[in-house]
């Protein structure tokens, strides 16, 4: 845990086949935290990537140091939610940042998250594509419609008090994320949505920062038909139980 009075930020980076993207996102993270003067660590949770992501992560650890890059790999793909739980066990920061490792989320927004948290003393700060100057770049019309549609249906059914439910770029107080992890039961893409819904139930405060989401630079998107069906099932389950 960070020393009293000094915040430390632990970034959880779940990876699967991100060998091209990982060096750049780690470099951007390290530069962003150093320029803003914030203490940090990056926890890479690789789920047995066959493309050599873990080997790249090991090289990055040698470059940046084992105090800044922590490697916590798993043998196979076990899901996003369990990746965060696994990473949390090894985090020493009092704030946790979750984000994608595929360069869809630019680390330049993290200082804005930190400022927003301090301004309102928020428990959670969530990046939003749907407010202010936030937006999505690089998606085709079908993907945009799926995302907008999923967000709209979620807003109507669950009324969560946040504008971007399916985004995965957020800053949490460590103890808040820990409590939410204990409550959440969803897997895959529904997990992010459930986190916000449960946060509302528990009375946690949520601030929002507009972000630009850019489609992945390298590799293939992991969103497919099965994920969309799972999302709809999970949404209906949340509607019935919250």
RODO-2510 file (C-alpha; in nm, 4 decimals, decimal comma):
residues 242
     n   res          X          Y          Z
     1     x     0,0000     0,0000     0,0000
     2     x     0,1118     0,3575    -0,0712
     3     x     0,2596     0,5555     0,2143
     4     x     0,0219     0,7788     0,4068
     5     x    -0,0475     1,0990     0,2159
     6     x     0,1129     0,9735    -0,1057
     7     x    -0,1126     0,8169    -0,3665
     8     x     0,0067     0,5235    -0,5707
     9     x    -0,1667     0,4035    -0,8852
    10     x    -0,1711     0,0372    -0,9842
    11     x    -0,2611    -0,0216    -1,3499
    12     x    -0,4140    -0,3624    -1,4228
    13     x    -0,3425    -0,4715    -1,7807
    14     x    -0,5054    -0,8026    -1,8804
    15     x    -0,3521    -0,9225    -2,2076
    16     x    -0,4167    -1,1862    -2,4702
    17     x    -0,2181    -1,1707    -2,7962
    18     x    -0,0986    -0,8106    -2,7474
    19     x     0,2724    -0,8436    -2,8269
    20     x     0,2628    -0,5559    -3,0792
    21     x     0,0636    -0,3192    -2,8580
    22     x     0,2136    -0,3902    -2,5154
    23     x     0,5519    -0,2111    -2,5527
    24     x     0,3863     0,1107    -2,6674
    25     x     0,1108     0,1158    -2,4063
    26     x     0,3656     0,0497    -2,1296
    27     x     0,5931     0,3275    -2,2601
    28     x     0,2978     0,5694    -2,2736
    29     x     0,1904     0,4740    -1,9218
    30     x     0,5400     0,5172    -1,7779
    31     x     0,5832     0,8538    -1,9502
    32     x     0,2395     0,9775    -1,8388
    33     x     0,2923     0,8901    -1,4724
    34     x     0,6450     1,0278    -1,4628
    35     x     0,5450     1,3557    -1,6267
    36     x     0,2538     1,3971    -1,3847
    37     x     0,4716     1,3062    -1,0860
    38     x     0,2507     1,0184    -0,9688
    39     x     0,3833     0,6933    -0,8236
    40     x     0,2738     0,3882    -1,0219
    41     x     0,3078     0,0217    -1,1027
    42     x     0,1836    -0,1755    -1,4048
    43     x     0,0542    -0,5267    -1,3430
    44     x     0,0422    -0,7367    -1,6595
    45     x    -0,1921    -1,0359    -1,6404
    46     x    -0,1331    -1,2449    -1,9512
    47     x    -0,3693    -1,5351    -2,0145
    48     x    -0,1369    -1,7745    -2,1907
    49     x    -0,1047    -1,5761    -2,5142
    50     x     0,0320    -1,7966    -2,7932
    51     x     0,1843    -1,4957    -2,9755
    52     x     0,4651    -1,4368    -2,7234
    53     x     0,3053    -1,1521    -2,5258
    54     x     0,4495    -1,2912    -2,2019
    55     x     0,8036    -1,2903    -2,3445
    56     x     0,7593    -0,9255    -2,4456
    57     x     0,6330    -0,8476    -2,0948
    58     x     0,9461    -1,0068    -1,9466
    59     x     1,1650    -0,7843    -2,1654
    60     x     0,9686    -0,4773    -2,0570
    61     x     1,0213    -0,5726    -1,6933
    62     x     1,3984    -0,5753    -1,7519
    63     x     1,3789    -0,2292    -1,9095
    64     x     1,1540    -0,0557    -1,6549
    65     x     1,2355    -0,2588    -1,3452
    66     x     1,0465    -0,5166    -1,1417
    67     x     0,9184    -0,2432    -0,9083
    68     x     0,7290    -0,0808    -1,1972
    69     x     0,6342    -0,3841    -1,4081
    70     x     0,4815    -0,6807    -1,2270
    71     x     0,4131    -0,9993    -1,4226
    72     x     0,1265    -1,2135    -1,2983
    73     x     0,0514    -1,4534    -1,5869
    74     x    -0,2086    -1,7286    -1,5955
    75     x    -0,1971    -2,0534    -1,7904
    76     x    -0,5028    -1,9884    -2,0102
    77     x    -0,7910    -1,7501    -2,0853
    78     x    -1,0031    -1,7241    -1,7725
    79     x    -1,1990    -1,4048    -1,8313
    80     x    -1,1676    -1,0337    -1,7647
    81     x    -1,3253    -1,0266    -1,4195
    82     x    -1,1006    -1,2973    -1,2801
    83     x    -0,7996    -1,1231    -1,4385
    84     x    -0,8756    -0,8115    -1,2325
    85     x    -0,9234    -1,0170    -0,9171
    86     x    -0,5906    -1,1905    -0,9842
    87     x    -0,4128    -0,8593    -1,0451
    88     x    -0,5679    -0,6940    -0,7388
    89     x    -0,4039    -0,9529    -0,5123
    90     x    -0,0646    -0,8175    -0,6123
    91     x    -0,1440    -0,4432    -0,6344
    92     x     0,0162    -0,2128    -0,3790
    93     x    -0,1498     0,1132    -0,4873
    94     x    -0,4388     0,2802    -0,3081
    95     x    -0,5932     0,3580    -0,6459
    96     x    -0,6475     0,1073    -0,9269
    97     x    -0,6642     0,1917    -1,2982
    98     x    -0,8234    -0,0567    -1,5358
    99     x    -0,7814    -0,0172    -1,9096
   100     x    -0,7359    -0,2109    -2,2318
   101     x    -0,3852    -0,3040    -2,3439
   102     x    -0,4614    -0,2658    -2,7164
   103     x    -0,4105     0,1151    -2,7343
   104     x    -0,7871     0,1777    -2,7509
   105     x    -0,7440     0,3754    -2,4277
   106     x    -0,4748     0,6414    -2,4325
   107     x    -0,2907     0,6874    -2,1008
   108     x    -0,2958     1,0668    -2,1542
   109     x    -0,6440     1,0697    -1,9972
   110     x    -0,5245     0,9229    -1,6658
   111     x    -0,4073     1,2595    -1,5202
   112     x    -0,7578     1,3919    -1,5989
   113     x    -0,9070     1,0951    -1,4111
   114     x    -0,6840     1,1753    -1,1137
   115     x    -0,7794     1,5447    -1,1193
   116     x    -1,1480     1,4565    -1,1428
   117     x    -1,1202     1,2170    -0,8488
   118     x    -0,9565     1,4802    -0,6314
   119     x    -1,2055     1,7516    -0,7336
   120     x    -1,5099     1,5520    -0,6271
   121     x    -1,3489     1,2966    -0,3954
   122     x    -1,5120     1,0313    -0,6148
   123     x    -1,4974     0,6596    -0,5435
   124     x    -1,4858     0,5823    -0,9159
   125     x    -1,3917     0,7877    -1,2212
   126     x    -1,5097     0,6392    -1,5491
   127     x    -1,4027     0,7334    -1,8987
   128     x    -1,7034     0,8061    -2,1185
   129     x    -1,7370     0,7990    -2,4956
   130     x    -2,0847     0,9504    -2,4798
   131     x    -2,0452     1,2882    -2,3053
   132     x    -1,8701     1,6137    -2,3833
   133     x    -1,5976     1,5739    -2,6439
   134     x    -1,5745     1,1966    -2,5963
   135     x    -1,6077     0,9733    -2,8999
   136     x    -1,5191     0,6567    -3,0872
   137     x    -1,2786     0,6435    -3,3802
   138     x    -1,2010     0,3623    -3,6232
   139     x    -1,5217     0,1609    -3,5805
   140     x    -1,7502     0,0740    -3,8683
   141     x    -2,1208     0,1623    -3,8531
   142     x    -2,2230    -0,1861    -3,7334
   143     x    -1,9872    -0,1741    -3,4340
   144     x    -2,0991     0,1786    -3,3431
   145     x    -2,4650     0,0758    -3,3607
   146     x    -2,4021    -0,2295    -3,1404
   147     x    -2,2215    -0,0170    -2,8803
   148     x    -2,4768     0,2653    -2,8817
   149     x    -2,7646     0,0183    -2,8779
   150     x    -2,6198    -0,1789    -2,5868
   151     x    -2,5604     0,1396    -2,3913
   152     x    -2,9109     0,2733    -2,4635
   153     x    -3,0865    -0,0493    -2,3615
   154     x    -2,8769    -0,0635    -2,0461
   155     x    -2,9627     0,2951    -1,9558
   156     x    -3,3367     0,2317    -2,0017
   157     x    -3,3440    -0,0938    -1,8050
   158     x    -3,0975    -0,0241    -1,5243
   159     x    -3,0768     0,3581    -1,4871
   160     x    -2,7209     0,3333    -1,3577
   161     x    -2,6307     0,7005    -1,3149
   162     x    -2,3379     0,6894    -1,5599
   163     x    -2,3316     0,7561    -1,9340
   164     x    -2,0937     0,4806    -2,0522
   165     x    -2,1696     0,1414    -1,9012
   166     x    -1,9712    -0,0847    -2,1322
   167     x    -1,6448     0,1099    -2,1259
   168     x    -1,3436    -0,0392    -1,9511
   169     x    -1,1238     0,2635    -1,8766
   170     x    -1,1728     0,3538    -1,5106
   171     x    -1,0057     0,4670    -1,1892
   172     x    -1,1183     0,3083    -0,8611
   173     x    -1,0346     0,3519    -0,4983
   174     x    -0,8722     0,0213    -0,4120
   175     x    -1,1174    -0,0691    -0,1357
   176     x    -1,4142     0,0173    -0,3590
   177     x    -1,2933    -0,2083    -0,6387
   178     x    -1,2306    -0,4838    -0,3854
   179     x    -1,5883    -0,4600    -0,2572
   180     x    -1,7338    -0,4528    -0,6090
   181     x    -1,5310    -0,7575    -0,7084
   182     x    -1,6893    -0,9459    -0,4204
   183     x    -2,0384    -0,8517    -0,5397
   184     x    -2,0048    -0,9002    -0,9157
   185     x    -2,0939    -1,2340    -1,0719
   186     x    -2,0809    -1,1504    -1,4439
   187     x    -1,8122    -1,2515    -1,6900
   188     x    -1,6914    -1,1025    -2,0177
   189     x    -1,8271    -0,7700    -2,1404
   190     x    -2,1173    -0,7648    -1,8928
   191     x    -1,8657    -0,7427    -1,6082
   192     x    -1,7906    -0,3734    -1,6698
   193     x    -2,1593    -0,2911    -1,6762
   194     x    -2,2320    -0,4796    -1,3549
   195     x    -1,9508    -0,2946    -1,1776
   196     x    -2,1270     0,0394    -1,2293
   197     x    -2,4711    -0,0993    -1,1448
   198     x    -2,3419    -0,2510    -0,8205
   199     x    -2,1569     0,0718    -0,7409
   200     x    -2,4848     0,2610    -0,7615
   201     x    -2,6518     0,0042    -0,5343
   202     x    -2,3778     0,0412    -0,2742
   203     x    -2,3924     0,4212    -0,2824
   204     x    -2,0499     0,4835    -0,4326
   205     x    -1,9919     0,8131    -0,6127
   206     x    -1,8996     0,8161    -0,9818
   207     x    -1,7288     1,0950    -1,1765
   208     x    -1,6897     1,0939    -1,5538
   209     x    -1,4206     1,2154    -1,7926
   210     x    -1,4826     1,2316    -2,1705
   211     x    -1,2358     1,0106    -2,3573
   212     x    -1,1523     0,9261    -2,7172
   213     x    -1,1752     0,5531    -2,7827
   214     x    -0,9643     0,4454    -3,0801
   215     x    -1,0047     0,1025    -3,2381
   216     x    -0,7108    -0,1293    -3,1788
   217     x    -0,3981    -0,0585    -3,3856
   218     x    -0,2692    -0,4188    -3,4042
   219     x    -0,4453    -0,7528    -3,3739
   220     x    -0,8084    -0,8563    -3,3976
   221     x    -1,1047    -0,7422    -3,1907
   222     x    -1,2269    -1,0001    -2,9415
   223     x    -1,5921    -0,8901    -2,9753
   224     x    -1,7924    -1,1529    -3,1635
   225     x    -2,1423    -1,2940    -3,1872
   226     x    -2,1024    -1,5058    -2,8754
   227     x    -2,0017    -1,2001    -2,6733
   228     x    -2,3096    -1,0073    -2,7939
   229     x    -2,5420    -1,2926    -2,6929
   230     x    -2,3675    -1,3196    -2,3551
   231     x    -2,4039    -0,9444    -2,3074
   232     x    -2,7803    -0,9553    -2,3672
   233     x    -2,8229    -1,2514    -2,1317
   234     x    -2,6204    -1,0750    -1,8646
   235     x    -2,8180    -0,7533    -1,9088
   236     x    -3,1481    -0,9353    -1,8558
   237     x    -3,0059    -1,1102    -1,5495
   238     x    -2,8994    -0,7774    -1,3990
   239     x    -3,2408    -0,6280    -1,4785
   240     x    -3,4103    -0,9140    -1,2974
   241     x    -3,1852    -0,9072    -0,9915
   242     x    -3,1158    -0,5359    -0,9266
***
